[in-house]
């Protein structure tokens, strides 16, 4: 069986569309990541890490924002 370039492209597009649809259907069943919860957890973990260290108030210099 001999295929032309147009027929090869058409079959490649069709097969990739079928594969993409199958992946979309299987991906739809899994839960989407909760970015807000991940951000909150990261902030909490960072706060817990920083709370382990005693930092004197003199370490951070005072500053002012001027317009």
C-alpha positions in Angstrom: 0.0 0.0 0.0 1.4 3.3 -1.0 0.6 6.5 0.8 1.0 10.1 -0.4 2.4 12.7 1.9 -1.0 14.2 2.4 -2.4 10.9 3.5 0.5 10.3 5.9 0.0 13.7 7.5 -3.7 13.1 7.8 -3.2 9.7 9.5 -0.5 11.2 11.8 -2.9 14.0 12.8 -5.8 11.6 13.4 -3.7 9.3 15.5 -2.3 12.1 17.6 -5.8 13.5 18.1 -7.0 10.1 19.3 -4.1 9.8 21.7 -4.7 13.4 23.0 -8.4 12.6 23.6 -7.6 9.5 25.5 -5.1 11.3 27.7 -7.6 14.1 28.3 -10.3 11.7 29.4 -7.9 9.9 31.8 -6.6 13.2 33.1 -10.1 14.5 33.7 -10.6 11.7 36.3 -7.6 12.8 38.3 -8.1 15.8 40.6 -6.6 19.1 39.6 -3.8 20.4 41.8 -4.9 23.0 44.4 -2.4 25.8 43.9 -3.8 27.8 46.8 -3.3 25.0 49.2 0.2 24.3 47.9 1.1 28.0 48.3 -0.3 28.0 51.9 1.6 24.9 52.8 4.8 26.3 51.4 4.4 29.5 53.4 3.6 27.6 56.5 6.7 25.4 56.1 8.9 28.5 55.5 7.4 30.2 58.6 8.1 27.1 60.7 11.7 26.9 59.5 12.3 30.6 60.2 10.7 30.3 63.7 13.4 27.8 64.7 16.0 30.7 64.6 16.3 33.5 67.1 16.8 36.8 65.2 17.5 39.9 67.2 15.5 43.0 66.3 18.7 44.9 65.7 19.6 42.6 62.8 17.0 44.2 60.5 17.7 47.9 59.9 14.8 50.3 59.9 13.8 51.7 56.5 11.3 54.1 55.1 9.5 54.3 51.8 9.6 57.7 50.3 7.6 58.8 47.3 
